[in-house]
């Protein structure tokens, strides 16, 4: 029987935590950019960033 010490690889957790910290400033910047100069790309990118953040917070990834 294999006994794992961690549920997830520590490197994966470090990358996940780093992405979570970087997403908030990126989302704020993208929101300001979308409000000032809305284009289809900006709206889609903001939506993708928001979905990615929610997926990380809710542990879907």
Biopython code that builds the backbone (N, CA, C, O; Angstrom):
import numpy as np
from Bio.PDB.StructureBuilder import StructureBuilder

atoms = [
    (1, "UNK", "N", (0.845, -1.183, 0.000)),
    (1, "UNK", "CA", (0.000, 0.000, 0.000)),
    (1, "UNK", "C", (0.889, 1.243, 0.000)),
    (1, "UNK", "O", (1.836, 1.351, 0.778)),
    (2, "UNK", "N", (0.556, 2.182, -0.898)),
    (2, "UNK", "CA", (1.347, 3.405, -0.995)),
    (2, "UNK", "C", (0.761, 4.454, -0.057)),
    (2, "UNK", "O", (-0.443, 4.707, -0.054)),
    (3, "UNK", "N", (1.641, 5.055, 0.737)),
    (3, "UNK", "CA", (1.212, 6.070, 1.691)),
    (3, "UNK", "C", (1.763, 7.423, 1.245)),
    (3, "UNK", "O", (2.972, 7.651, 1.287)),
    (4, "UNK", "N", (0.877, 8.312, 0.819)),
    (4, "UNK", "CA", (1.307, 9.629, 0.358)),
    (4, "UNK", "C", (1.284, 10.602, 1.524)),
    (4, "UNK", "O", (0.349, 10.615, 2.324)),
    (5, "UNK", "N", (2.319, 11.407, 1.606)),
    (5, "UNK", "CA", (2.401, 12.389, 2.691)),
    (5, "UNK", "C", (1.550, 13.617, 2.393)),
    (5, "UNK", "O", (0.941, 14.184, 3.300)),
    (6, "UNK", "N", (1.502, 14.037, 1.113)),
    (6, "UNK", "CA", (0.724, 15.205, 0.724)),
    (6, "UNK", "C", (-0.330, 14.799, -0.290)),
    (6, "UNK", "O", (-0.162, 13.843, -1.046)),
    (7, "UNK", "N", (-1.416, 15.548, -0.286)),
    (7, "UNK", "CA", (-2.453, 15.293, -1.276)),
    (7, "UNK", "C", (-2.007, 15.802, -2.646)),
    (7, "UNK", "O", (-2.273, 15.173, -3.671)),
    (8, "UNK", "N", (-1.324, 16.956, -2.649)),
    (8, "UNK", "CA", (-0.836, 17.549, -3.896)),
    (8, "UNK", "C", (0.671, 17.746, -3.817)),
    (8, "UNK", "O", (1.244, 17.857, -2.733)),
    (9, "UNK", "N", (1.290, 17.786, -4.969)),
    (9, "UNK", "CA", (2.721, 18.046, -5.065)),
    (9, "UNK", "C", (3.000, 19.468, -4.548)),
    (9, "UNK", "O", (2.294, 20.404, -4.922)),
    (10, "UNK", "N", (4.017, 19.639, -3.698)),
    (10, "UNK", "CA", (4.317, 20.988, -3.181)),
    (10, "UNK", "C", (4.633, 22.002, -4.287)),
    (10, "UNK", "O", (4.329, 23.184, -4.133)),
    (11, "UNK", "N", (5.229, 21.569, -5.380)),
    (11, "UNK", "CA", (5.505, 22.484, -6.489)),
    (11, "UNK", "C", (4.207, 22.971, -7.112)),
    (11, "UNK", "O", (4.075, 24.148, -7.447)),
    (12, "UNK", "N", (3.258, 22.072, -7.264)),
    (12, "UNK", "CA", (1.953, 22.449, -7.807)),
    (12, "UNK", "C", (1.278, 23.479, -6.899)),
    (12, "UNK", "O", (0.707, 24.458, -7.380)),
    (13, "UNK", "N", (1.345, 23.255, -5.590)),
    (13, "UNK", "CA", (0.726, 24.190, -4.648)),
    (13, "UNK", "C", (1.393, 25.556, -4.687)),
    (13, "UNK", "O", (0.718, 26.578, -4.566)),
    (14, "UNK", "N", (2.717, 25.584, -4.856)),
    (14, "UNK", "CA", (3.439, 26.852, -4.954)),
    (14, "UNK", "C", (3.017, 27.621, -6.207)),
    (14, "UNK", "O", (2.791, 28.830, -6.154)),
    (15, "UNK", "N", (2.912, 26.912, -7.331)),
    (15, "UNK", "CA", (2.498, 27.549, -8.585)),
    (15, "UNK", "C", (1.062, 28.053, -8.470)),
    (15, "UNK", "O", (0.749, 29.157, -8.915)),
    (16, "UNK", "N", (0.196, 27.245, -7.876)),
    (16, "UNK", "CA", (-1.205, 27.625, -7.708)),
    (16, "UNK", "C", (-1.336, 28.872, -6.826)),
    (16, "UNK", "O", (-2.105, 29.780, -7.143)),
    (17, "UNK", "N", (-0.588, 28.914, -5.724)),
    (17, "UNK", "CA", (-0.631, 30.073, -4.832)),
    (17, "UNK", "C", (-0.080, 31.317, -5.534)),
    (17, "UNK", "O", (-0.623, 32.410, -5.374)),
    (18, "UNK", "N", (0.987, 31.158, -6.304)),
    (18, "UNK", "CA", (1.550, 32.282, -7.050)),
    (18, "UNK", "C", (0.585, 32.827, -8.078)),
    (18, "UNK", "O", (0.458, 34.041, -8.233)),
    (19, "UNK", "N", (-0.101, 31.936, -8.786)),
    (19, "UNK", "CA", (-1.095, 32.375, -9.774)),
    (19, "UNK", "C", (-2.244, 33.111, -9.098)),
    (19, "UNK", "O", (-2.747, 34.110, -9.612)),
    (20, "UNK", "N", (-2.651, 32.603, -7.938)),
    (20, "UNK", "CA", (-3.747, 33.252, -7.216)),
    (20, "UNK", "C", (-3.361, 34.667, -6.802)),
    (20, "UNK", "O", (-4.183, 35.581, -6.874)),
    (21, "UNK", "N", (-2.114, 34.853, -6.370)),
    (21, "UNK", "CA", (-1.663, 36.189, -5.975)),
    (21, "UNK", "C", (-1.535, 37.125, -7.170)),
    (21, "UNK", "O", (-1.779, 38.324, -7.038)),
    (22, "UNK", "N", (-1.161, 36.605, -8.323)),
    (22, "UNK", "CA", (-0.981, 37.455, -9.504)),
    (22, "UNK", "C", (-2.304, 37.794, -10.182)),
    (22, "UNK", "O", (-2.395, 38.806, -10.877)),
    (23, "UNK", "N", (-3.327, 36.968, -9.994)),
    (23, "UNK", "CA", (-4.586, 37.188, -10.697)),
    (23, "UNK", "C", (-5.329, 38.437, -10.229)),
    (23, "UNK", "O", (-5.952, 39.115, -11.045)),
    (24, "UNK", "N", (-5.280, 38.754, -8.944)),
    (24, "UNK", "CA", (-6.015, 39.928, -8.439)),
    (24, "UNK", "C", (-5.526, 41.227, -9.099)),
    (24, "UNK", "O", (-6.349, 41.972, -9.630)),
    (25, "UNK", "N", (-4.200, 41.528, -9.086)),
    (25, "UNK", "CA", (-3.769, 42.759, -9.772)),
    (25, "UNK", "C", (-4.057, 42.738, -11.277)),
    (25, "UNK", "O", (-4.404, 43.769, -11.854)),
    (26, "UNK", "N", (-3.918, 41.577, -11.912)),
    (26, "UNK", "CA", (-4.229, 41.481, -13.344)),
    (26, "UNK", "C", (-5.702, 41.745, -13.601)),
    (26, "UNK", "O", (-6.052, 42.418, -14.570)),
    (27, "UNK", "N", (-6.566, 41.226, -12.747)),
    (27, "UNK", "CA", (-7.997, 41.452, -12.926)),
    (27, "UNK", "C", (-8.356, 42.920, -12.701)),
    (27, "UNK", "O", (-9.198, 43.461, -13.418)),
    (28, "UNK", "N", (-7.741, 43.566, -11.729)),
    (28, "UNK", "CA", (-8.005, 44.987, -11.486)),
    (28, "UNK", "C", (-7.559, 45.824, -12.677)),
    (28, "UNK", "O", (-8.290, 46.700, -13.140)),
    (29, "UNK", "N", (-6.344, 45.545, -13.174)),
    (29, "UNK", "CA", (-5.847, 46.266, -14.345)),
    (29, "UNK", "C", (-6.752, 46.040, -15.551)),
    (29, "UNK", "O", (-7.080, 46.981, -16.274)),
    (30, "UNK", "N", (-7.149, 44.804, -15.763)),
    (30, "UNK", "CA", (-7.990, 44.481, -16.917)),
    (30, "UNK", "C", (-9.372, 45.107, -16.774)),
    (30, "UNK", "O", (-9.965, 45.518, -17.771)),
    (31, "UNK", "N", (-9.892, 45.186, -15.558)),
    (31, "UNK", "CA", (-11.194, 45.822, -15.342)),
    (31, "UNK", "C", (-11.132, 47.311, -15.676)),
    (31, "UNK", "O", (-12.025, 47.842, -16.335)),
    (32, "UNK", "N", (-10.074, 47.980, -15.218)),
    (32, "UNK", "CA", (-9.918, 49.406, -15.513)),
    (32, "UNK", "C", (-9.780, 49.620, -17.016)),
    (32, "UNK", "O", (-10.376, 50.537, -17.582)),
    (33, "UNK", "N", (-8.989, 48.764, -17.651)),
    (33, "UNK", "CA", (-8.818, 48.876, -19.095)),
    (33, "UNK", "C", (-10.134, 48.626, -19.831)),
    (33, "UNK", "O", (-10.425, 49.291, -20.825)),
    (34, "UNK", "N", (-10.928, 47.669, -19.346)),
    (34, "UNK", "CA", (-12.205, 47.359, -19.980)),
    (34, "UNK", "C", (-13.195, 48.504, -19.801)),
    (34, "UNK", "O", (-13.979, 48.791, -20.706)),
    (35, "UNK", "N", (-13.169, 49.160, -18.648)),
    (35, "UNK", "CA", (-14.087, 50.284, -18.423)),
    (35, "UNK", "C", (-13.712, 51.470, -19.309)),
    (35, "UNK", "O", (-14.589, 52.137, -19.858)),
    (36, "UNK", "N", (-12.411, 51.734, -19.450)),
    (36, "UNK", "CA", (-11.976, 52.893, -20.231)),
    (36, "UNK", "C", (-12.071, 52.674, -21.738)),
    (36, "UNK", "O", (-12.485, 53.570, -22.474)),
    (37, "UNK", "N", (-11.694, 51.500, -22.191)),
    (37, "UNK", "CA", (-11.674, 51.226, -23.634)),
    (37, "UNK", "C", (-12.177, 49.800, -23.877)),
    (37, "UNK", "O", (-11.379, 48.888, -24.093)),
    (38, "UNK", "N", (-13.490, 49.610, -23.843)),
    (38, "UNK", "CA", (-14.016, 48.246, -23.955)),
    (38, "UNK", "C", (-13.905, 47.695, -25.378)),
    (38, "UNK", "O", (-14.426, 48.276, -26.331)),
    (39, "UNK", "N", (-13.230, 46.586, -25.492)),
    (39, "UNK", "CA", (-13.196, 45.835, -26.746)),
    (39, "UNK", "C", (-13.620, 44.402, -26.427)),
    (39, "UNK", "O", (-13.658, 44.001, -25.264)),
    (40, "UNK", "N", (-13.930, 43.651, -27.453)),
    (40, "UNK", "CA", (-14.342, 42.263, -27.249)),
    (40, "UNK", "C", (-13.242, 41.469, -26.565)),
    (40, "UNK", "O", (-13.512, 40.666, -25.671)),
    (41, "UNK", "N", (-12.008, 41.693, -26.982)),
    (41, "UNK", "CA", (-10.884, 40.965, -26.398)),
    (41, "UNK", "C", (-10.746, 41.258, -24.907)),
    (41, "UNK", "O", (-10.507, 40.346, -24.115)),
    (42, "UNK", "N", (-10.895, 42.528, -24.519)),
    (42, "UNK", "CA", (-10.770, 42.912, -23.111)),
    (42, "UNK", "C", (-11.849, 42.249, -22.252)),
    (42, "UNK", "O", (-11.566, 41.766, -21.156)),
    (43, "UNK", "N", (-13.066, 42.228, -22.746)),
    (43, "UNK", "CA", (-14.166, 41.633, -21.994)),
    (43, "UNK", "C", (-13.960, 40.132, -21.845)),
    (43, "UNK", "O", (-14.158, 39.583, -20.761)),
    (44, "UNK", "N", (-13.565, 39.465, -22.925)),
    (44, "UNK", "CA", (-13.324, 38.022, -22.876)),
    (44, "UNK", "C", (-12.155, 37.707, -21.946)),
    (44, "UNK", "O", (-12.229, 36.758, -21.164)),
    (45, "UNK", "N", (-11.090, 38.478, -22.017)),
    (45, "UNK", "CA", (-9.930, 38.249, -21.162)),
    (45, "UNK", "C", (-10.288, 38.449, -19.689)),
    (45, "UNK", "O", (-9.862, 37.667, -18.839)),
    (46, "UNK", "N", (-11.060, 39.480, -19.386)),
    (46, "UNK", "CA", (-11.499, 39.705, -18.003)),
    (46, "UNK", "C", (-12.364, 38.545, -17.512)),
    (46, "UNK", "O", (-12.236, 38.110, -16.367)),
    (47, "UNK", "N", (-13.233, 38.053, -18.370)),
    (47, "UNK", "CA", (-14.064, 36.906, -18.005)),
    (47, "UNK", "C", (-13.240, 35.658, -17.747)),
    (47, "UNK", "O", (-13.504, 34.925, -16.794)),
    (48, "UNK", "N", (-12.241, 35.410, -18.589)),
    (48, "UNK", "CA", (-11.377, 34.244, -18.395)),
    (48, "UNK", "C", (-10.565, 34.352, -17.113)),
    (48, "UNK", "O", (-10.407, 33.364, -16.396)),
    (49, "UNK", "N", (-10.052, 35.533, -16.819)),
    (49, "UNK", "CA", (-9.312, 35.729, -15.571)),
    (49, "UNK", "C", (-10.209, 35.500, -14.360)),
    (49, "UNK", "O", (-9.786, 34.894, -13.376)),
    (50, "UNK", "N", (-11.442, 35.984, -14.433)),
    (50, "UNK", "CA", (-12.378, 35.806, -13.323)),
    (50, "UNK", "C", (-12.721, 34.330, -13.132)),
    (50, "UNK", "O", (-12.768, 33.844, -12.002)),
    (51, "UNK", "N", (-12.956, 33.624, -14.219)),
    (51, "UNK", "CA", (-13.266, 32.190, -14.125)),
    (51, "UNK", "C", (-12.074, 31.420, -13.570)),
    (51, "UNK", "O", (-12.248, 30.514, -12.755)),
    (52, "UNK", "N", (-10.868, 31.769, -14.003)),
    (52, "UNK", "CA", (-9.669, 31.105, -13.493)),
    (52, "UNK", "C", (-9.507, 31.355, -12.000)),
    (52, "UNK", "O", (-9.170, 30.435, -11.254)),
    (53, "UNK", "N", (-9.741, 32.581, -11.553)),
    (53, "UNK", "CA", (-9.628, 32.891, -10.126)),
    (53, "UNK", "C", (-10.660, 32.112, -9.311)),
    (53, "UNK", "O", (-10.337, 31.553, -8.263)),
    (54, "UNK", "N", (-11.888, 32.078, -9.791)),
    (54, "UNK", "CA", (-12.938, 31.333, -9.085)),
    (54, "UNK", "C", (-12.593, 29.847, -9.040)),
    (54, "UNK", "O", (-12.819, 29.196, -8.020)),
    (55, "UNK", "N", (-12.054, 29.307, -10.116)),
    (55, "UNK", "CA", (-11.678, 27.895, -10.157)),
    (55, "UNK", "C", (-10.574, 27.594, -9.141)),
    (55, "UNK", "O", (-10.586, 26.538, -8.509)),
    (56, "UNK", "N", (-9.631, 28.506, -8.982)),
    (56, "UNK", "CA", (-8.548, 28.290, -8.001)),
    (56, "UNK", "C", (-9.090, 28.399, -6.589)),
    (56, "UNK", "O", (-8.746, 27.586, -5.731)),
    (57, "UNK", "N", (-9.936, 29.395, -6.331)),
    (57, "UNK", "CA", (-10.471, 29.599, -4.975)),
    (57, "UNK", "C", (-11.362, 28.424, -4.557)),
    (57, "UNK", "O", (-11.304, 27.975, -3.412)),
    (58, "UNK", "N", (-12.178, 27.933, -5.480)),
    (58, "UNK", "CA", (-13.093, 26.841, -5.159)),
    (58, "UNK", "C", (-12.448, 25.463, -5.301)),
    (58, "UNK", "O", (-13.125, 24.442, -5.187)),
    (59, "UNK", "N", (-11.131, 25.438, -5.552)),
    (59, "UNK", "CA", (-10.347, 24.200, -5.648)),
    (59, "UNK", "C", (-10.823, 23.306, -6.800)),
    (59, "UNK", "O", (-10.798, 22.081, -6.681)),
    (60, "UNK", "N", (-11.253, 23.909, -7.906)),
    (60, "UNK", "CA", (-11.595, 23.124, -9.086)),
    (60, "UNK", "C", (-10.340, 22.722, -9.838)),
    (60, "UNK", "O", (-10.359, 21.756, -10.601)),
    (61, "UNK", "N", (-9.247, 23.450, -9.633)),
    (61, "UNK", "CA", (-7.978, 23.132, -10.289)),
    (61, "UNK", "C", (-7.025, 22.546, -9.282)),
    (61, "UNK", "O", (-5.893, 22.207, -9.628)),
]
sb = StructureBuilder()
sb.init_structure("model")
sb.init_model(0)
sb.init_chain("A")
sb.init_seg("    ")
for serial, (resi, resn, name, xyz) in enumerate(atoms, 1):
    if name == "N":
        sb.init_residue(resn, " ", resi, " ")
    sb.init_atom(name, np.array(xyz, "f"), 0.0, 1.0, " ", f" {name:<3s}", serial, name[0])
structure = sb.get_structure()
